[in-house]
């Protein structure tokens, strides 16, 4: 396997890694409480609930966070809404 193929495999694995709310905070700056509020209102990135009940473990796919951020991007200089 050449160097580029190895890097591509690492990048793909990293893109789909599962992150806890604390890890999302570290990597993206959204606090765990903000993420909880977004889950409650249904406005944030898609998430995975790993166990049932109110205290269930929450995980986020890095790729879903990236996609959600892309969807939130506002293009400047376009026509008025």
Secondary structure, DSSP 8 states (H G I E B T S, - for coil): --HHHHHHHHHHHHHT-EE-HHHHHHHH---HHHHHHHHHHT-S---EE-SSSTT--EEEEHHHHHHHHHHH---TTS---
